[in-house]
Amino acid sequence: MGSLMARRKSSKRRRRTTTKLSLTGLAETLIIGSAATKMFFGVNLASFLTGVTTGSNAGTGFYPSQDGERLITLPELLGINAAGQWSASRVGGTYGANSSFNDAVMHNVRTNAMPAIATAVLVPIGFRWGKKIFRKPLSGVRKALKGSGVTV
């Protein structure tokens, strides 16, 4: 014979979600982002954001439109010159006499596509592998960072 009592209602379990910053996730994202900007714009992520390029024809520093027609940075795209002044005529960058933005990007893709794709595939595998290998040392770091909102 079945039970005559009404079934007890259970309350929904509430999931705890925290927005923690993962240092390893951040490092992985920066490496892949740097590979992507290298593939499309010819410079790493830091150089793309700041406009400071190294090893260009003009040397090391912020040389918009003088650092080579294939090195594209965000300040150049926004129309900022070396003095930090904005001009509407410079928006989109300058790419030399016989070149355009599309030409520069296509050249960078042809030159840097394979290393960037390899980086995008191998870096997550390497991080997953590294987390398994360094599990014990990382547990100490995790304990030290516990409660700070930062994880490893």
DOLUM-734395 format. One record per residue (C-alpha): x, y, z; residue in three letters. Coordinates in steps of 0.001 Angstrom, whole numbers, plus 500000, padded with zeros to 6 digits. Each point is the difference from the previous one (the first is absolute). Layout:
<nodes>
XYZAla/...
</nodes>
This chain:
<nodes>
500000500000500000Met/501289503450499101Gly/500686502839502363Ser/497030502199500828Leu/502057503008500972Met/500668502806497547Ala/503438500140498539Arg/502218502612501596Arg/501005502847497715Lys/503702500651499849Ser/501336503483499544Ser/502063500721496910Lys/503689499876500539Arg/501624503328499349Arg/503226499893498077Arg/502766502175501220Arg/501715501724497146Thr/502908502235500687Thr/501838502189497577Thr/503560499111500749Lys/503009501005497983Leu/502044497009498927Ser/503665500851499469Leu/500599496967497805Thr/496863500738497965Gly/501120503608499607Leu/503481498937498873Ala/498520497525497516Glu/497674502661498595Thr/502828502529499653Leu/502209497525498148Ile/497231499051497558Ile/498973503657499578Gly/503589500956499270Ser/500218497274497349Ala/496768501250498411Ala/501164503628499828Thr/503334498814498610Lys/498149498089497288Met/497779502891498907Phe/501939503137500904Phe/503645498864500028Gly/500632501006503645Val/499394498379503371Asn/497072500974502223Leu/501941502515502118Ala/501416501738496938Ser/496582500050498348Phe/498385501687503010Leu/502786502489500782Thr/501351500677496521Gly/503584499420501166Val/501698497675497535Thr/503433498414500207Thr/502384499071497248Gly/498323502152497381Ser/501785502112497407Asn/499589503067502220Ala/501309498260503153Gly/498234499324503287Thr/497189502306501045Gly/496751501563498824Phe/500483500792496313Tyr/496576500022498368Pro/500169499642496206Ser/503812499834500176Gln/500408496535501503Asp/499348498130496790Gly/496870499650497931Glu/499232496540501371Arg/500143500822503717Leu/496521501147501014Ile/499271501370503487Thr/496849501267501672Leu/501207503614500379Pro/500735500058496258Glu/496521498695499235Leu/498504502672502265Leu/501973502765498221Gly/502415500944502790Ile/503413501318498976Asn/503353499797501841Ala/499223503207501908Ala/496770498449501292Gly/497769502215497875Gln/496931498655498247Trp/499139500822496417Ser/497032498786497967Ala/502171499730496887Ser/502206497387501728Arg/497132497768501223Val/500520496538498583Gly/503784500360499816Gly/502396500493497120Thr/501530497058498203Tyr/502443501327497443Gly/499514501175496433Ala/498888496720498430Asn/498376498299502962Ser/496692500013501860Ser/498648498619503268Phe/498773496869498216Asn/503394499474498339Asp/501794500338503335Ala/497631497611501806Val/500139497423497198Met/503796500119499976His/500071499514503778Asn/497535497086499785Val/502053498289497284Arg/503172500502502011Thr/498772499228503520Asn/496946497722499659Ala/501622496635500670Met/501897501023503162Pro/496890501755501348Ala/497742497022499335Ile/502549497661501578Ala/500141502280503045Thr/496198500117500266Ala/499847496192499944Val/503069499077502060Leu/499827502601502797Val/496742498693501553Pro/501359496460499814Ile/503231501129501644Gly/498182501850502771Phe/497770496991500707Arg/503068497751500090Trp/501932502468502184Gly/497161500267502522Lys/500046496221500398Lys/503776499804500373Ile/500273502921502413Phe/496893499136502016Arg/501849499668503323Lys/502004503244499790Pro/496916501872498775Leu/497909498770502933Ser/502229501996502351Gly/499562503100497884Val/496241499449499913Arg/499898499770503798Lys/501982503224500310Ala/497651501814497603Leu/496823498550501520Lys/497441502690500725Gly/501742502638497889Ser/497827499370496931Gly/503047498931497994Val/500551496381499021Thr/502770498113498251Val/
</nodes>
